[in-house]
Amino acid sequence: MDPSSSFVVIEESRYYFLAEDATGFSLWSVVGDNTDDPVLVFSRDDEGLRLGLSICYDLRFPELYRGLMTSGAAMLAVPSAFQAVTGAAHWETLLRARAIEEQSYVLAAAQWGPWGSPEAGHRTYGNAMIVDPWGEIVVRAPDEGDGVWFAEVDADAVRAVRTRLPALSHRRLVNAC
């Protein structure tokens, strides 16, 4: 949304999602199958911070976040509904990895609690958090419970990390095959 509350861009996942839980229940998503779409970066020059947009399953594909960063993003939005099992195993690790790799803030809203029929026992993980460009968790919501959590994001912190550890300027594509 822009300052007048008009929609600027609509984001959808660029990846298919298929998973099976321990009971054999399959989850399948077929949204955003056009991988030729450009990456989406929303810019408001409040402090020179640009926001790269992604959702949920996108988190497993680091090349998307590299594209967002090279398009100018210094903050990466990852609203998600990770399942309880995959969330417990991977959520924090992937968020911190994306923050460290792209030397950017990661803003990760997260759905929590049960979904679907009560007999099915499906749960989403929760644990919304904001991770700084060094990979430190700045703020973390509890596993469950509604609320809003705030943290300062600072363009100078992004520049400091990128200056202190200039890995992004050292990157090269190497054909390893």
C-alpha positions in Angstrom: 0.0 0.0 0.0 1.2 3.5 -0.6 0.7 6.4 1.8 -2.9 7.0 0.5 -3.8 3.4 1.2 -3.8 2.3 -2.4 -2.4 -1.0 -3.4 1.0 -0.8 -5.2 1.8 -4.4 -5.8 0.3 -7.8 -5.1 2.8 -10.6 -4.3 2.3 -14.3 -4.9 4.7 -17.2 -4.4 7.0 -18.2 -7.3 7.2 -21.8 -6.2 5.1 -24.9 -6.0 4.7 -26.4 -2.5 4.2 -30.1 -1.9 4.7 -31.7 1.5 3.4 -34.7 3.4 3.0 -34.8 7.1 3.6 -37.8 9.3 0.1 -39.1 8.8 0.4 -39.0 5.0 -1.7 -35.9 4.6 -0.5 -34.0 1.5 -0.4 -30.2 1.2 -0.2 -28.8 -2.3 -0.1 -25.3 -3.6 0.1 -24.2 -7.2 0.2 -20.4 -7.0 2.7 -18.2 -8.8 3.9 -20.7 -11.3 5.3 -18.1 -13.6 9.0 -17.9 -12.5 9.7 -15.4 -15.3 8.0 -12.6 -13.3 10.4 -10.0 -12.1 11.1 -9.9 -8.4 9.1 -7.4 -6.5 10.7 -4.6 -4.5 8.6 -1.9 -2.9 10.4 1.4 -2.3 9.6 4.2 0.0 12.6 6.4 0.5 11.9 7.0 4.2 15.5 6.1 5.1 16.6 4.6 1.8 15.2 1.2 2.9 13.6 -0.8 0.2 11.3 -3.8 1.0 11.6 -7.0 -1.0 8.4 -9.1 -1.1 8.1 -12.9 -0.7 5.8 -15.3 1.0 6.1 -18.6 3.0 7.6 -21.4 0.8 9.7 -18.8 -1.0 11.9 -18.8 2.1 13.5 -22.1 0.9 14.9 -20.6 -2.3 17.9 -18.3 -1.5 18.2 -17.2 -5.2 15.0 -15.3 -4.9 16.4 -13.2 -2.0 19.6 -12.6 -3.8 17.5 -11.2 -6.6 15.6 -9.0 -4.2 18.8 -7.7 -2.6 20.4 -7.0 -6.0 17.2 -5.0 -6.9 17.9 -2.8 -3.9 16.1 -4.4 -1.0 17.5 -3.9 2.5 14.4 -5.5 4.2 12.9 -8.8 3.2 9.2 -9.5 4.0 8.3 -13.1 4.6 4.7 -13.5 5.8 4.2 -17.2 6.4 2.1 -20.1 7.6 4.8 -22.7 8.2 3.4 -26.0 9.5 4.3 -26.9 13.1 6.8 -29.6 12.1 8.7 -27.8 9.4 8.5 -24.6 11.4 10.1 -26.1 14.5 12.8 -27.6 12.3 13.6 -24.9 9.8 11.8 -21.5 10.3 14.4 -19.7 12.5 17.3 -21.2 10.6 16.1 -20.1 7.2 15.1 -16.6 8.4 18.5 -16.1 9.9 20.3 -17.5 6.9 18.4 -15.2 4.5 19.3 -12.2 6.7 23.0 -13.1 6.9 23.3 -14.0 3.2 21.6 -10.8 2.0 22.9 -8.6 4.9 19.3 -7.3 5.2 16.6 -7.2 7.7 14.0 -10.0 7.5 10.5 -9.2 8.6 8.7 -12.4 9.2 5.0 -12.3 10.2 3.7 -15.8 11.0 0.3 -17.4 11.3 -0.1 -19.6 14.4 -2.4 -22.3 15.8 -4.8 -24.8 14.4 -6.4 -24.8 11.0 -8.8 -27.0 9.0 -11.0 -29.5 10.7 -10.2 -30.1 14.4 -9.9 -33.9 13.9 -7.1 -33.4 11.4 -4.8 -31.8 14.1 -3.1 -29.3 11.7 -1.2 -26.5 13.3 0.9 -23.6 12.0 4.1 -22.7 13.8 3.9 -19.0 14.7 7.0 -17.5 16.0 6.9 -14.2 14.0 10.2 -12.4 14.2 12.5 -9.6 12.9 16.1 -10.6 12.2 18.8 -8.0 11.7 21.4 -8.0 8.9 23.9 -9.7 11.2 21.5 -12.6 11.8 20.5 -11.6 15.3 16.8 -11.9 16.3 15.7 -8.4 17.2 12.2 -9.3 18.3 10.3 -12.6 18.5 6.6 -13.2 19.1 5.6 -16.2 21.3 4.6 -19.5 19.6 0.9 -18.6 20.0 -1.1 -15.5 20.7 -2.3 -12.5 18.8 -0.3 -9.3 19.0 1.9 -6.7 17.3 5.6 -6.6 18.0 7.8 -3.7 16.9 11.5 -3.2 16.3 13.7 -0.4 14.9 15.1 -1.0 11.4 18.0 1.2 10.6 19.5 1.8 7.2 22.9 2.6 8.9 22.9 -0.9 10.4 22.6 -2.4 6.9 25.4 -0.2 5.5 27.6 -1.0 8.5 27.2 -4.8 8.1 27.8 -4.5 4.4 30.9 -2.4 4.9 32.3 -4.5 7.8 31.8 -7.8 5.9 31.7 -6.9 2.2 30.7 -10.4 1.0 28.0 -9.1 -1.3 30.6 -7.1 -3.3 32.9 -10.2 -3.5 30.3 -12.6 -4.9 30.9 -14.3 -8.3 28.9 -16.8 -10.2 31.0 -20.0 -10.7 30.0 -22.8 -13.0 30.7 -25.8 -10.7 29.5 -28.5 -13.1 
